[in-house]
């Protein structure tokens, strides 16, 4: 069973045993860095890792990624498809770096020969070009296919190298920024046995065919060249870098060349090599990217710090590749730690390098680290991309950047099943929180909250609601019941998968529908004419009572919280207390007031009656006394003899209409 997807052809196989030995020797030294590596990542950070491999591709490796103008990540990889076809090249894509489309097989042969080391490039219309190393002819050649429908299907495979002598490997491709039909390819070619060189070919018909190839390196000796990388500038110049061992006393260096005529001829820098060290150590595994302004960035694995501790170095050219500036170390670790296999991308004014790194030592073996830069001269603090804590290793990183600076990364990973492609994304764009317009509802009733209008360019990871009353919830939608009426400010915070967050608020108006509770009534008794105190100030409401209404049951009332009232007469009275809140909600309580007769008052009334009778009697006696005195005075005024001589008058009936007092004597007949 052939499974070549585990490593790059040749170089990766040689590296793995060496790396394993170095890892065992340096565990103790690297342990001191574990605590720093375990620290919480700063925001924004790379999001959760996802396994990209899925059927029909099983064990997989050799990923190659590019991000289109549409913000979609396009990925090719080599994966084991079973004994019938062996290791094949597959394609998948993702709009957010978390969910990937089912893999589509790119190579169309029916043999079990291996297809490995794919290289993917996009044109301005996001048409997909993929080249790879293919063993279908019994040798290793470069084959090509293209998709113009987003990766749903791929064109018939085309042989790139027209000379098939010996092996052709380590292919890299790029597409012209103006003409999408112009596709460039470079590879390591051993058509001269024992003398691998860098060869170039192009297609001017969109990959239907390729033109004859030409050698890029210009040395006349039998030196070994390998690991080429290619990129096309906005002015359409083609740039190539590679590993070159032509100078025996210098070890291997990074060489560069450019073509202004589609590979018809090549121009070399004033200083042949990009690396600026003066020793004889190795520089290898170069990677290349060009930004829209035409700046050229190169990164590579560099052994200048020691043969057992290679680092990642970078250089920049701002004059179209005529020369390169001072080399800069990208990795920020200290100590004898291995870094290797860099991958470089530039877009939107941002440069990113990812590489395999052994700084965390024996706990997780080899990891993937990355650093970013805005100028290629100063690099950010290194961050770890893989999030596993197992004793697994990660190799073969590949990175791409979209126009906003989001970074997509993928790599070969030995966690889980042991041979898969994993990925992650760094989202640098903050989400937008949209909790919706203001909402109105009744207290005690559920009010719906919906954050589905919130957005993020790569997706929202989590939602958190603060309802403004001391309670909260999570999730994009939900409901909440407010116990009290009023105006509340509800806040929605959203996070994306890289830890970026955004918060916005909405006003929630909760109508008061809860009636107040009248307190201060209650049955009571009182003596008549005694003042009775009424107090409703203990009445309650969720917002507050604004008015009070007393009905004392005897035709009188009051509108204050407290009142005094005197019942004039004994009896049983039906009284009520009504309280009202600001929303107009009201409640009434009824109670009974019993007014008792007063014993003292009864005696006072009896005495008053006696006094009144006595007064009348005194008046009558007075009138009678006064009348007698009048008669006596009249009689005393007559002569005595006359009084004695006159006989008494004869009796007669008195006048029934005579109302005088005392009654007048009857008149003479």
C-alpha positions as CSV (number, residue, x, y, z in Angstrom):
1,X,0.0,0.0,0.0
2,X,1.5,3.3,-1.1
3,X,1.0,6.2,1.1
4,X,3.2,9.1,0.0
5,X,0.9,11.8,1.5
6,X,2.7,11.7,4.8
7,X,5.6,13.9,3.7
8,X,7.1,15.8,0.8
9,X,8.9,13.7,-1.6
10,X,12.5,13.2,-0.6
11,X,13.3,16.1,1.7
12,X,10.5,15.5,4.3
13,X,11.4,11.8,4.6
14,X,15.0,12.7,5.4
15,X,13.9,15.4,7.9
16,X,11.6,13.3,10.1
17,X,14.2,10.9,11.6
18,X,16.5,13.8,12.3
19,X,13.8,15.8,13.9
20,X,12.7,12.9,16.1
21,X,16.3,12.5,17.4
22,X,16.7,16.2,18.1
23,X,13.3,16.3,19.9
24,X,14.4,13.6,22.3
25,X,17.7,15.4,23.0
26,X,16.2,18.8,23.6
27,X,13.1,18.0,25.7
28,X,14.7,19.1,28.9
29,X,15.8,22.4,27.4
30,X,12.4,23.1,25.9
31,X,10.4,22.3,29.0
32,X,11.1,25.8,30.3
33,X,9.1,27.2,27.5
34,X,6.0,25.2,28.1
35,X,4.3,27.6,30.5
36,X,4.7,30.4,28.0
37,X,3.3,28.3,25.2
38,X,0.3,27.4,27.4
39,X,-0.6,31.0,28.0
40,X,-4.0,32.2,26.8
41,X,-3.7,33.7,23.3
42,X,-4.2,37.3,22.7
43,X,-7.1,38.6,20.7
44,X,-7.5,38.1,17.8
45,X,-6.2,34.5,17.8
46,X,-6.4,31.5,15.5
47,X,-9.6,29.7,16.0
48,X,-10.4,26.1,16.8
49,X,-8.7,23.5,14.6
50,X,-10.9,21.4,12.3
51,X,-10.1,18.2,10.5
52,X,-10.4,18.8,6.8
53,X,-9.8,15.3,5.7
54,X,-13.0,13.3,5.0
55,X,-14.1,10.5,2.7
56,X,-13.3,9.6,0.0
57,X,-9.9,10.9,1.0
58,X,-8.6,9.1,4.1
59,X,-5.1,9.6,5.3
60,X,-3.8,12.8,3.8
61,X,-1.0,15.4,3.7
62,X,0.9,17.8,1.4
63,X,-1.8,20.6,1.7
64,X,-1.6,23.7,-0.6
65,X,-3.9,26.6,0.1
66,X,-4.8,29.9,-1.6
67,X,-7.5,32.5,-0.7
68,X,-9.5,33.9,-3.5
69,X,-10.8,37.4,-4.1
70,X,-14.2,36.0,-2.9
71,X,-12.7,35.4,0.5
72,X,-13.0,31.6,0.1
73,X,-10.1,29.3,1.0
74,X,-9.2,26.8,-1.7
75,X,-7.2,23.8,-0.7
76,X,-5.6,20.8,-2.6
77,X,-4.0,17.9,-0.8
78,X,-2.8,14.3,-1.3
79,X,-5.0,11.7,0.3
80,X,-5.2,7.9,0.4
81,X,-8.3,6.8,-1.6
82,X,-8.0,3.1,-1.2
83,X,-6.0,0.3,-2.9
84,X,-7.6,0.8,-6.3
85,X,-6.3,4.3,-7.0
86,X,-3.8,4.7,-4.1
87,X,-2.8,8.2,-3.2
88,X,-4.7,10.8,-5.2
89,X,-4.9,14.6,-5.3
90,X,-8.1,16.1,-3.9
91,X,-9.7,19.5,-3.8
92,X,-11.9,21.2,-1.1
93,X,-12.9,24.7,-0.2
94,X,-14.3,26.7,2.7
95,X,-15.9,30.1,3.1
96,X,-15.1,30.3,6.9
97,X,-12.2,27.9,7.5
98,X,-14.4,25.6,9.7
99,X,-16.7,23.8,7.3
100,X,-15.2,22.3,4.1
101,X,-16.8,20.8,1.1
102,X,-16.5,17.1,0.4
103,X,-13.2,16.4,-1.4
104,X,-13.2,16.1,-5.2
105,X,-10.7,13.9,-6.9
106,X,-8.5,15.9,-9.3
107,X,-6.4,13.3,-11.1
108,X,-8.3,11.2,-13.6
109,X,-6.1,8.1,-13.9
110,X,-7.4,4.7,-13.0
111,X,-4.0,3.4,-11.7
112,X,-2.8,2.9,-8.2
113,X,0.3,5.0,-8.7
114,X,0.7,7.9,-6.3
115,X,-0.2,11.5,-6.9
116,X,1.4,13.8,-4.3
117,X,2.7,17.3,-3.6
118,X,-0.1,19.4,-5.2
119,X,0.3,23.1,-5.7
120,X,-2.8,25.2,-6.0
121,X,-3.1,28.7,-7.6
122,X,-6.1,31.0,-8.4
123,X,-6.6,33.5,-11.2
124,X,-8.5,36.8,-10.9
125,X,-11.8,35.0,-11.4
126,X,-11.0,32.4,-8.8
127,X,-10.7,29.6,-11.3
128,X,-8.6,26.8,-9.8
129,X,-5.3,25.5,-11.2
130,X,-3.6,22.5,-9.6
131,X,-0.4,20.8,-10.5
132,X,1.1,17.8,-8.8
133,X,3.8,15.1,-8.9
134,X,2.3,12.0,-10.6
135,X,3.6,8.4,-10.9
136,X,1.0,7.1,-13.5
137,X,3.7,6.7,-16.2
138,X,5.9,4.7,-13.9
139,X,8.1,7.7,-13.3
140,X,7.5,11.0,-11.5
141,X,6.2,13.7,-13.7
142,X,4.3,17.0,-13.3
143,X,0.6,16.9,-14.3
144,X,-2.0,19.6,-14.3
145,X,-5.8,20.2,-14.1
146,X,-8.1,23.2,-14.0
147,X,-11.6,23.9,-12.7
148,X,-13.7,26.8,-13.9
149,X,-16.8,25.9,-11.9
150,X,-15.6,26.4,-8.3
151,X,-14.1,22.9,-8.0
152,X,-17.2,20.9,-8.8
153,X,-15.2,19.2,-11.6
154,X,-11.7,19.3,-13.1
155,X,-10.5,19.3,-16.7
156,X,-8.7,16.3,-18.2
157,X,-5.2,16.0,-16.8
158,X,-2.3,17.4,-18.8
159,X,1.4,16.5,-18.7
160,X,3.4,19.7,-17.9
161,X,7.0,18.5,-18.4
162,X,7.3,17.4,-22.0
163,X,10.7,15.8,-21.2
164,X,9.9,12.8,-19.0
165,X,13.5,11.5,-18.4
166,X,14.0,10.5,-14.8
167,X,12.0,12.4,-12.1
168,X,10.3,15.7,-11.9
169,X,9.2,16.8,-8.4
170,X,8.5,19.7,-6.1
171,X,6.2,21.6,-8.5
172,X,4.9,25.1,-7.8
173,X,2.5,27.1,-10.0
174,X,1.2,30.7,-10.3
175,X,-1.3,32.4,-12.6
176,X,-0.8,35.7,-14.4
177,X,-2.8,38.6,-12.7
178,X,-4.0,40.0,-16.0
179,X,-4.4,36.9,-18.3
180,X,-6.0,34.0,-16.5
181,X,-5.1,31.7,-19.4
182,X,-1.4,32.2,-18.7
183,X,-0.2,29.7,-16.1
184,X,3.4,29.4,-14.9
185,X,5.0,26.3,-13.4
186,X,8.4,25.5,-11.9
187,X,9.7,22.2,-10.5
188,X,12.8,20.3,-9.6
189,X,14.0,18.3,-12.6
190,X,16.5,15.4,-12.7
191,X,16.4,14.9,-16.5
192,X,20.2,15.1,-16.1
193,X,20.9,12.2,-13.7
194,X,22.5,13.3,-10.4
195,X,22.1,17.0,-11.3
196,X,18.7,18.3,-10.2
197,X,17.9,21.7,-11.7
198,X,15.0,24.1,-11.6
199,X,12.8,24.1,-14.8
200,X,10.0,26.4,-15.9
201,X,7.1,26.0,-18.3
202,X,4.0,27.9,-19.0
203,X,0.6,27.4,-20.6
204,X,-1.1,30.1,-22.6
205,X,-4.4,28.3,-23.1
206,X,-5.6,27.9,-19.6
207,X,-3.7,24.6,-19.0
208,X,-5.0,22.7,-22.0
209,X,-1.3,22.3,-23.0
210,X,2.1,23.4,-21.8
211,X,4.9,24.9,-23.8
212,X,8.4,23.4,-23.7
213,X,10.3,23.8,-20.5
214,X,13.5,25.7,-19.9
215,X,16.1,25.7,-17.2
216,X,16.0,28.6,-14.6
217,X,19.3,28.2,-12.7
218,X,22.2,29.4,-14.7
219,X,25.1,27.5,-13.2
220,X,27.3,25.4,-15.4
221,X,28.3,22.8,-12.9
222,X,26.6,19.7,-11.5
223,X,25.3,21.4,-8.4
224,X,22.1,20.4,-6.8
225,X,19.1,22.8,-7.0
226,X,15.7,22.1,-5.5
227,X,12.7,23.3,-3.6
228,X,11.6,26.0,-6.0
229,X,8.9,28.6,-5.3
230,X,7.2,31.0,-7.8
231,X,5.1,34.1,-7.7
232,X,3.9,36.7,-10.3
233,X,4.0,40.4,-9.6
234,X,1.3,42.9,-10.5
235,X,3.5,44.1,-13.4
236,X,3.4,40.4,-14.7
237,X,7.1,39.7,-13.9
238,X,7.7,36.1,-12.9
239,X,9.8,35.5,-9.9
240,X,11.4,32.2,-8.8
241,X,13.5,31.3,-5.8
242,X,15.1,27.9,-5.0
243,X,17.7,26.1,-2.9
244,X,21.1,26.1,-4.6
245,X,24.4,24.3,-3.6
246,X,26.6,25.6,-6.5
247,X,29.1,27.2,-4.2
248,X,30.9,24.5,-2.3
249,X,32.3,26.7,0.4
250,X,28.9,28.3,1.2
251,X,26.7,25.3,1.7
252,X,23.3,25.7,0.2
253,X,21.9,29.2,-0.4
254,X,18.7,30.7,-1.5
255,X,18.9,31.9,-5.1
256,X,16.5,34.1,-7.1
257,X,15.6,34.9,-10.7
258,X,13.0,36.9,-12.5
259,X,11.6,36.9,-16.0
260,X,10.0,39.8,-17.8
261,X,9.1,37.8,-20.9
262,X,7.2,34.8,-19.7
263,X,10.2,32.7,-19.0
264,X,11.9,33.4,-22.3
265,X,15.0,34.6,-20.4
266,X,15.9,35.1,-16.7
267,X,17.5,38.0,-14.9
268,X,19.4,37.4,-11.6
269,X,20.0,39.7,-8.7
270,X,23.1,41.7,-8.3
271,X,24.0,39.4,-5.4
272,X,23.1,35.9,-6.6
273,X,21.8,34.7,-3.3
274,X,19.1,36.1,-1.0
275,X,20.6,35.1,2.3
276,X,23.2,37.5,3.7
277,X,25.2,35.1,6.0
278,X,28.9,34.6,5.3
279,X,29.2,31.0,6.6
280,X,28.9,27.7,5.0
281,X,25.7,26.5,6.6
282,X,22.6,25.5,4.8
283,X,19.6,27.6,3.8
284,X,16.8,25.7,2.3
285,X,13.0,25.4,1.8
286,X,12.4,28.9,0.4
287,X,8.9,30.3,0.0
288,X,7.9,33.4,-1.9
289,X,5.1,36.0,-2.0
290,X,4.6,39.4,-3.7
291,X,2.2,42.1,-2.5
292,X,0.2,44.4,-4.7
293,X,2.8,47.1,-4.4
294,X,5.4,44.9,-5.9
295,X,7.4,44.2,-2.8
296,X,8.9,40.7,-2.9
297,X,9.1,38.6,0.3
298,X,11.2,35.4,0.7
299,X,11.3,33.2,3.8
300,X,13.4,30.0,4.3
301,X,14.8,27.6,6.8
302,X,18.3,28.8,7.9
303,X,21.0,27.0,9.9
304,X,23.2,30.0,10.5
305,X,22.5,29.8,14.3
306,X,23.7,26.1,14.5
307,X,23.4,22.9,12.6
308,X,21.0,21.5,15.2
309,X,18.8,24.6,15.6
310,X,17.6,26.0,12.2
311,X,15.5,29.1,12.3
312,X,13.1,30.9,9.9
313,X,14.6,33.9,8.2
314,X,13.1,36.4,5.8
315,X,14.2,39.0,3.4
316,X,12.5,41.7,1.3
317,X,13.1,43.3,-2.1
318,X,11.5,46.6,-3.0
319,X,13.2,47.0,-6.4
320,X,11.6,44.2,-8.3
321,X,14.1,41.6,-7.3
322,X,17.2,43.4,-8.3
323,X,18.5,43.0,-4.8
324,X,17.3,41.9,-1.4
325,X,17.6,43.6,2.0
326,X,19.0,42.5,5.3
327,X,17.8,39.1,6.5
328,X,15.5,39.1,9.6
329,X,14.9,36.2,12.0
330,X,11.2,35.5,12.2
331,X,10.9,33.0,15.1
332,X,11.2,34.6,18.5
333,X,12.2,31.5,20.6
334,X,15.6,31.1,22.4
335,X,17.6,28.0,22.7
336,X,18.4,25.1,20.4
337,X,15.0,24.7,18.8
338,X,14.2,23.5,15.3
339,X,12.0,25.5,13.0
340,X,11.5,24.4,9.4
341,X,9.1,24.2,6.4
342,X,8.0,27.8,6.2
343,X,5.0,28.9,4.1
344,X,4.6,32.5,3.1
345,X,1.6,34.6,1.9
346,X,1.0,38.3,1.4
347,X,-2.2,40.3,0.7
348,X,-4.0,43.4,1.9
349,X,-0.8,44.9,3.2
350,X,-0.1,42.0,5.5
351,X,2.5,39.2,5.3
352,X,2.3,35.9,7.2
353,X,4.7,33.1,7.7
354,X,3.8,29.7,9.2
355,X,6.3,26.9,9.9
356,X,6.8,23.7,11.8
357,X,8.3,24.4,15.3
358,X,9.8,22.2,18.1
359,X,9.8,24.8,20.9
360,X,7.2,23.0,22.9
361,X,9.4,20.0,23.0
362,X,8.3,16.6,24.2
363,X,4.8,17.5,25.2
364,X,3.4,18.0,21.7
365,X,6.5,17.2,19.6
366,X,6.4,19.4,16.4
367,X,3.8,22.2,16.2
368,X,2.8,24.8,13.7
369,X,3.7,28.4,14.6
370,X,3.1,31.7,12.7
371,X,4.0,35.3,12.7
372,X,2.7,38.3,10.8
373,X,4.3,41.5,9.5
374,X,3.3,44.7,7.8
375,X,6.6,45.4,6.1
376,X,8.6,42.1,6.1
377,X,11.1,43.7,8.5
378,X,9.5,43.4,11.9
379,X,7.5,40.4,12.8
380,X,4.8,39.8,15.5
381,X,5.1,37.5,18.5
382,X,4.9,33.9,17.3
383,X,1.7,32.1,18.0
384,X,0.9,28.4,18.0
385,X,-1.7,27.4,15.5
386,X,-2.5,23.8,16.4
387,X,-4.6,23.5,19.6
388,X,-4.1,19.8,20.5
389,X,-2.3,18.8,23.7
390,X,-1.5,15.3,22.6
391,X,1.9,13.8,21.8
392,X,1.2,14.4,18.1
393,X,3.2,16.2,15.4
394,X,2.2,18.7,12.8
395,X,4.2,19.4,9.6
396,X,3.8,20.9,6.1
397,X,2.0,24.2,6.9
398,X,0.5,26.2,4.1
399,X,-1.1,29.7,4.5
400,X,-3.1,32.2,2.6
401,X,-4.5,35.7,3.3
402,X,-7.7,37.3,2.1
403,X,-8.0,41.0,1.2
404,X,-9.0,42.0,4.7
405,X,-6.0,40.3,6.4
406,X,-7.7,37.1,7.6
407,X,-5.3,34.2,7.6
408,X,-6.2,30.6,6.6
409,X,-3.8,27.8,7.5
410,X,-3.7,24.1,7.0
411,X,-1.1,21.4,7.8
412,X,-0.4,17.7,8.0
413,X,-1.4,16.4,11.5
414,X,-0.8,13.1,13.3
415,X,-3.5,13.5,16.0
416,X,-6.6,11.3,15.8
417,X,-6.3,8.8,13.1
418,X,-2.7,9.8,12.6
419,X,-2.6,11.1,9.1
420,X,-4.9,14.0,8.3
421,X,-5.0,17.6,7.2
422,X,-6.2,20.1,9.8
423,X,-6.9,23.8,9.5
424,X,-7.6,27.0,11.3
425,X,-8.3,30.6,10.6
426,X,-7.3,33.9,12.1
427,X,-10.2,36.4,11.8
428,X,-9.0,39.9,12.1
429,X,-12.3,41.6,11.4
430,X,-14.6,42.2,14.4
431,X,-18.2,41.1,14.2
432,X,-21.2,43.4,14.1
433,X,-23.7,43.2,17.0
434,X,-27.3,43.8,16.0
435,X,-29.8,43.0,18.8
436,X,-32.7,44.5,16.8
437,X,-34.9,47.6,17.2
438,X,-36.4,48.5,20.5
439,X,-39.0,46.2,21.9
440,X,-42.1,46.7,24.0
441,X,-43.9,44.1,26.0
442,X,-46.0,43.5,29.2
443,X,-44.5,42.7,32.5
444,X,-44.8,39.1,33.3
445,X,-45.0,38.2,29.6
446,X,-42.1,36.8,27.5
447,X,-40.3,39.2,25.3
448,X,-38.4,37.7,22.3
449,X,-34.8,38.6,21.6
450,X,-33.2,37.9,18.3
451,X,-29.5,38.5,17.3
452,X,-29.7,36.7,14.0
453,X,-29.0,40.0,12.2
454,X,-25.6,40.1,13.7
455,X,-22.8,39.4,11.3
456,X,-19.1,38.4,11.0
457,X,-17.1,37.8,7.8
458,X,-16.2,34.3,9.0
459,X,-19.0,33.6,11.4
460,X,-20.1,34.3,14.9
461,X,-19.0,31.9,17.6
462,X,-21.1,32.9,20.6
463,X,-23.7,35.4,21.8
464,X,-24.4,36.9,25.3
465,X,-27.4,38.9,26.3
466,X,-27.6,41.3,29.3
467,X,-31.3,42.0,29.7
468,X,-30.6,45.1,31.9
469,X,-32.4,43.7,35.0
470,X,-29.5,41.7,36.4
471,X,-30.2,38.6,34.3
472,X,-28.8,37.4,31.0
473,X,-28.7,34.5,28.5
474,X,-26.6,33.0,25.7
475,X,-27.6,32.1,22.2
476,X,-28.7,34.0,19.1
477,X,-32.4,33.9,20.0
478,X,-34.3,33.6,23.2
479,X,-36.9,35.2,25.4
480,X,-37.0,36.9,28.8
481,X,-39.7,37.9,31.2
482,X,-39.4,41.1,33.2
483,X,-40.9,41.1,36.6
484,X,-41.1,44.8,36.8
485,X,-42.3,47.5,34.4
486,X,-39.9,50.2,33.2
487,X,-37.3,51.1,30.6
488,X,-34.4,48.7,30.3
489,X,-31.2,48.8,28.3
490,X,-30.5,45.3,26.9
491,X,-27.0,44.6,25.6
492,X,-25.9,42.0,23.1
493,X,-22.2,41.0,22.9
494,X,-21.1,38.7,20.0
495,X,-17.7,37.0,19.5
496,X,-16.2,35.4,16.5
497,X,-13.9,32.4,16.5
498,X,-10.8,34.5,16.9
499,X,-12.0,36.3,20.0
500,X,-13.0,39.5,18.4
501,X,-16.1,41.0,20.0
502,X,-18.7,43.7,19.5
503,X,-21.5,45.0,21.7
504,X,-24.6,47.1,21.1
505,X,-27.7,47.9,23.0
506,X,-31.5,48.1,22.5
507,X,-34.2,49.7,24.6
508,X,-36.9,47.5,26.1
509,X,-40.1,49.1,27.3
510,X,-42.0,46.9,29.8
511,X,-45.5,48.0,30.3
512,X,-47.0,48.0,33.8
513,X,-49.8,45.6,33.8
514,X,-49.7,44.6,37.4
515,X,-52.3,46.1,39.7
516,X,-51.2,47.7,43.0
517,X,-52.1,46.1,46.3
518,X,-54.3,48.2,48.6
519,X,-53.2,48.0,52.2
520,X,-54.7,50.0,55.0
521,X,-58.3,48.9,54.9
522,X,-59.6,46.1,57.1
523,X,-62.6,45.8,59.3
524,X,-62.7,48.0,62.4
525,X,-65.0,49.4,65.1
526,X,-65.3,52.8,66.6
527,X,-67.6,54.7,68.9
528,X,-69.8,57.3,67.3
529,X,-68.3,60.8,67.1
530,X,-64.9,59.3,67.7
531,X,-62.3,60.3,65.0
532,X,-61.1,57.2,63.1
533,X,-57.6,57.2,61.4
534,X,-57.2,55.6,57.9
535,X,-53.7,54.9,56.5
536,X,-53.1,53.4,53.0
537,X,-49.4,54.3,52.8
538,X,-48.4,50.7,53.1
539,X,-50.1,49.9,49.8
540,X,-47.6,48.5,47.3
541,X,-47.0,48.5,43.5
542,X,-44.2,47.3,41.4
543,X,-43.7,50.8,40.2
544,X,-45.5,52.9,42.7
545,X,-48.9,54.0,43.8
546,X,-49.9,57.5,42.6
547,X,-53.4,58.0,43.9
548,X,-55.7,56.9,46.7
549,X,-59.4,57.0,47.0
550,X,-61.3,56.4,50.3
551,X,-65.1,55.9,50.4
552,X,-66.1,55.9,54.0
553,X,-69.6,54.5,53.3
554,X,-71.5,57.4,54.8
555,X,-71.4,59.6,51.8
556,X,-68.0,61.1,52.5
557,X,-64.6,60.4,51.0
558,X,-60.9,61.3,50.9
559,X,-58.1,61.2,48.3
560,X,-55.0,61.2,50.4
561,X,-52.9,58.3,51.6
562,X,-54.0,59.0,55.2
563,X,-57.2,60.5,56.5
564,X,-59.2,61.1,59.6
565,X,-63.0,60.6,59.6
566,X,-65.8,60.9,62.2
567,X,-68.9,58.9,61.8
568,X,-71.9,60.9,63.1
569,X,-74.2,58.0,63.8
570,X,-73.8,54.5,64.9
571,X,-74.3,51.8,62.5
572,X,-72.4,49.4,60.1
573,X,-70.7,51.1,57.1
574,X,-69.3,49.5,54.0
575,X,-66.1,51.4,53.2
576,X,-63.6,50.9,50.3
577,X,-60.0,51.8,49.5
578,X,-58.9,52.2,45.9
579,X,-55.3,52.6,44.9
580,X,-54.0,53.4,41.4
581,X,-50.6,53.3,39.8
582,X,-49.0,55.5,37.1
583,X,-50.1,53.1,34.3
584,X,-53.8,53.3,35.4
585,X,-53.9,49.9,37.0
586,X,-56.0,50.0,40.1
587,X,-57.3,47.7,42.8
588,X,-60.0,48.1,45.5
589,X,-60.4,46.6,48.9
590,X,-63.6,46.7,50.9
591,X,-63.9,46.7,54.6
592,X,-66.5,47.2,57.3
593,X,-66.7,50.0,59.9
594,X,-68.9,49.4,62.8
595,X,-69.9,52.6,64.7
596,X,-71.0,51.9,68.2
597,X,-73.5,54.0,70.3
598,X,-71.8,55.9,73.2
599,X,-73.3,55.2,76.8
600,X,-72.0,58.5,78.0
601,X,-73.6,60.2,75.0
602,X,-76.9,58.5,75.9
603,X,-76.9,59.8,79.4
604,X,-76.0,63.2,78.1
605,X,-79.0,63.0,75.7
606,X,-81.3,62.0,78.6
607,X,-80.1,64.8,80.7
608,X,-80.6,67.1,77.9
609,X,-84.2,65.9,77.5
610,X,-84.8,66.4,81.2
611,X,-83.3,69.9,81.1
612,X,-85.6,70.7,78.1
613,X,-88.7,69.4,80.0
614,X,-87.7,71.3,83.1
615,X,-87.1,74.4,81.0
616,X,-90.6,74.2,79.5
617,X,-92.2,73.6,83.0
618,X,-90.4,76.6,84.4
619,X,-91.6,78.7,81.5
620,X,-95.2,77.5,82.0
621,X,-95.0,78.2,85.7
622,X,-93.6,81.6,85.0
623,X,-96.4,82.4,82.7
624,X,-99.0,81.2,85.2
625,X,-97.4,83.2,88.0
626,X,-97.3,86.3,85.8
627,X,-101.0,85.9,85.0
628,X,-102.0,85.6,88.6
629,X,-100.0,88.7,89.5
630,X,-101.8,90.6,86.8
631,X,-105.2,89.6,88.1
632,X,-104.2,90.4,91.6
633,X,-103.0,93.8,90.6
634,X,-106.4,94.5,88.9
635,X,-108.3,93.5,91.9
636,X,-106.3,95.5,94.3
637,X,-107.1,98.7,92.4
638,X,-110.9,98.7,93.2
639,X,-112.5,100.3,96.4
640,X,-113.0,97.9,99.2
641,X,-116.7,98.6,99.6
642,X,-117.3,98.2,95.9
643,X,-115.5,95.1,96.0
644,X,-117.7,94.0,98.9
645,X,-121.1,95.3,97.5
646,X,-121.0,93.8,94.1
647,X,-122.4,90.4,93.9
648,X,-120.6,87.9,91.8
649,X,-121.5,87.9,88.2
650,X,-123.7,85.2,87.0
651,X,-122.0,82.3,85.4
652,X,-121.7,82.1,81.6
653,X,-120.1,80.0,79.0
654,X,-116.6,81.1,78.1
655,X,-115.7,82.0,74.5
656,X,-114.3,79.0,72.9
657,X,-112.1,81.2,70.7
658,X,-110.5,83.0,73.6
659,X,-106.8,82.0,73.6
660,X,-105.7,84.5,76.2
661,X,-103.9,83.4,79.3
662,X,-105.3,83.4,81.8
663,X,-108.7,83.2,80.1
664,X,-110.9,86.3,80.3
665,X,-114.1,86.2,82.4
666,X,-117.3,85.7,80.5
667,X,-119.0,88.8,79.2
668,X,-122.3,89.9,80.6
669,X,-125.4,88.9,78.7
